[in-house]
Amino acid sequence: MTTVRTRTKFDTRELRADLRTARIDATIALLVTFTVFGWLYYRVADGTSPTIAVMPDLADPGRYWMYWMCQAFGWTGLLWAWITVVLGLLRSSRNPRWLPVPQHSIEKWHRATSLTTIGLMFVHAAWLFAEFVRDYSATTGTTESVWRAFVDAFVPSAYPSGTGRVAIFVGLLALYLAIPLGLAFYSRRWLRPAVWRALHASIIVVYALSVWHTLLYGTNVWYEGWFRTLVWLMQLPIAVLVGYRLGRLPPSRQRTRATMAFRSVAGLFVLGFIAVVCAAVVTGHDGGRTAGAAGLGLNVTKAHVWWGLAVFLVVVAWSVTRVWRLRKATGTGRVDA
């Protein structure tokens, strides 16, 4: 009699274990969030927040506290996204000798911070939804205000005006991509490890969308050069680790032109990004807003974002299909992309 082993599509047991591990991490994230909220609230009350220079109606922190709570969760979410991306890149760097921490500990932290980041992103959007409900209910009925707030806060490309037309759109794409790409880890045995690695590598794009969303819509960085510079400087370790990771890739078993072209393009992109960050920090000009100067209109439209999303999905689908075919051709689950 033979025993047939079935491969679970989604490992809920492992997810529950990681959620238990993430409780301490999430508690720390909440403490950081409340600290950021207090800082934002104080600056509005004190009249030193650059946001009220753009939107003077928000000068009453007691009335608009939900907006500031949304901002606080957004900043903590970006910080935790940075932490989990750094941990993930360290984890995938093939046991560098200079790391003082064992890889299994980094893996554990990475999984916990990933779950916390997804939660922070969702709560960030939920507080924006709550603020919209409060705002819209002043002129419409409860049902209509809830529906309108839901559409504006959670439906991609629905928000109709200002910088938010693109900024909220980009932020929602980051949220909706982070959930399946992040949770795909718990389906890695069913997907096969090589396919999961191809999917998980695209999570760096989600992080890039989160940073873009912040620079577009984070009113706290618009007129604060040092804060905006800090956000840029945070990206240098990411770029360096991505470059290090690319340099540590083993020779591909299937040395195709596509593989070599991908590595070359990725390497050039990383070097170019490092150069852009250095230039922005040194010159102090990154295309952001300048106090006292009229801002330029958006040079990216909703259509551009939709096309970018389509290209991203095509590239991910191509990468997964390629890995799957190479796995079948080699007869193993291991494919070095």
C-alpha positions, -999 to 999 in steps of 0.1 A, spaced: 0 0 0 14 34 -10 9 67 7 0 96 -15 14 129 -1 -5 160 -11 11 193 -13 -8 220 6 -16 250 -15 -13 274 14 5 267 46 -18 282 73 1 265 101 33 283 91 14 316 87 -1 313 122 34 307 136 48 337 118 19 358 130 27 348 166 63 358 160 52 391 145 33 402 176 63 418 192 73 434 159 38 448 154 38 461 189 70 480 183 56 493 150 25 506 168 46 524 194 66 540 166 34 550 149 19 567 180 52 585 185 51 598 149 15 607 153 23 628 184 51 645 165 29 653 135 0 665 158 23 687 178 38 704 147 3 711 133 -8 726 166 24 746 168 20 759 132 53 745 120 40 717 98 47 722 61 14 705 53 -7 734 64 12 756 40 -4 735 12 -37 726 29 -45 753 55 -78 736 63 -59 709 81 -45 734 107 -70 721 132 -53 688 144 -82 679 167 -107 679 138 -84 661 114 -67 637 138 -76 607 115 -57 623 86 -26 626 109 -31 590 121 -32 580 84 1 598 78 17 583 109 8 547 98 21 556 63 55 567 76 58 536 99 47 514 70 75 529 48 101 523 75 90 487 80 90 481 43 126 494 42 135 471 71 119 440 56 135 446 21 169 450 37 164 418 57 152 400 26 182 411 6 206 400 34 188 367 36 192 360 -1 229 370 -3 242 335 1 257 336 36 280 366 34 308 362 60 305 398 72 270 391 87 272 387 125 237 372 126 228 337 114 207 334 83 178 316 100 174 346 124 173 370 95 148 348 78 126 348 109 128 386 112 121 391 75 89 371 76 77 389 107 84 424 94 68 415 61 35 406 78 37 437 99 44 459 68 13 445 50 -8 453 81 6 488 84 -1 495 47 -37 483 51 -43 504 83 -28 534 66 -54 531 38 -82 524 64 -75 557 82 -76 576 50 -110 559 43 -122 570 78 -111 606 72 -129 606 38 -161 593 55 -159 621 81 -153 647 54 -180 635 29 -206 630 56 -207 668 61 -224 671 27 -240 637 20 -258 609 37 -241 582 57 -245 554 30 -233 577 2 -204 590 21 -192 555 31 -195 543 -5 -178 574 -19 -150 571 7 -145 534 -1 -142 541 -38 -117 570 -33 -96 551 -7 -96 516 -20 -104 515 -58 -73 521 -79 -74 551 -102 -108 563 -87 -95 593 -67 -103 623 -90 -82 653 -81 -48 668 -75 -16 649 -68 -38 621 -53 -49 610 -88 -16 593 -92 -3 591 -57 -32 572 -42 -33 550 -73 3 541 -69 -1 535 -31 -30 511 -38 -11 492 -64 17 488 -38 -8 474 -12 -26 451 -36 6 437 -50 22 433 -16 -5 410 -3 -3 382 -29 35 386 -35 42 386 2 19 358 12 31 336 -18 58 325 6 33 302 23 25 286 -11 61 281 -21 60 243 -18 29 241 -40 43 267 -65 78 251 -64 107 270 -49 121 282 -82 87 297 -92 82 313 -58 117 329 -60 108 344 -94 76 358 -80 92 371 -48 120 389 -66 94 413 -80 85 425 -45 113 451 -49 89 469 -74 63 471 -46 88 488 -24 97 513 -52 60 521 -56 57 527 -18 86 552 -20 72 569 -50 38 572 -32 55 588 -2 74 613 -23 43 622 -42 18 624 -14 38 627 18 31 663 25 56 663 53 85 659 29 74 685 3 90 716 19 115 699 42 147 693 23 164 674 51 135 650 54 133 644 17 171 639 16 167 613 44 141 594 23 165 594 -6 195 583 15 175 553 28 175 540 -7 212 537 -10 216 506 12 188 490 -9 206 497 -41 239 485 -28 224 453 -15 206 447 -48 239 452 -67 257 429 -42 230 403 -47 233 405 -85 271 402 -83 268 371 -61 245 352 -85 260 319 -96 266 311 -133 233 302 -148 229 266 -158 209 278 -188 232 306 -200 207 321 -224 209 355 -240 178 366 -221 194 357 -188 226 376 -196 207 406 -209 185 406 -178 216 406 -155 233 434 -175 202 456 -176 195 450 -139 232 459 -130 231 491 -151 198 501 -135 212 497 -100 243 517 -109 221 544 -125 198 545 -95 228 549 -71 241 578 -93 206 595 -92 204 592 -54 239 606 -50 231 635 -74 198 643 -56 215 643 -22 245 664 -33 226 690 -53 195 691 -31 173 689 -62 151 658 -68 122 673 -86 102 678 -54 84 709 -43 103 741 -33 88 765 -8 78 798 -25 80 784 -60 51 774 -81 49 736 -85 49 719 -119 20 697 -130 22 660 -128 42 645 -156 28 610 -150 -8 603 -157 -31 574 -147 -27 559 -182 11 558 -177 6 539 -144 -18 514 -160 7 508 -188 35 504 -163 14 479 -143 7 459 -175 44 458 -184 52 447 -148 27 419 -149 39 407 -183 75 407 -171 66 387 -140 45 362 -161 75 358 -185 99 353 -156 77 327 -139 70 309 -172 107 308 -181 117 294 -147 90 268 -149 102 257 -183 138 255 -172 128 235 -141 111 210 -163 140 209 -187 165 202 -160 142 179 -141 149 197 -108 132 223 -87 163 245 -86 169 271 -112 194 299 -108 179 329 -125 
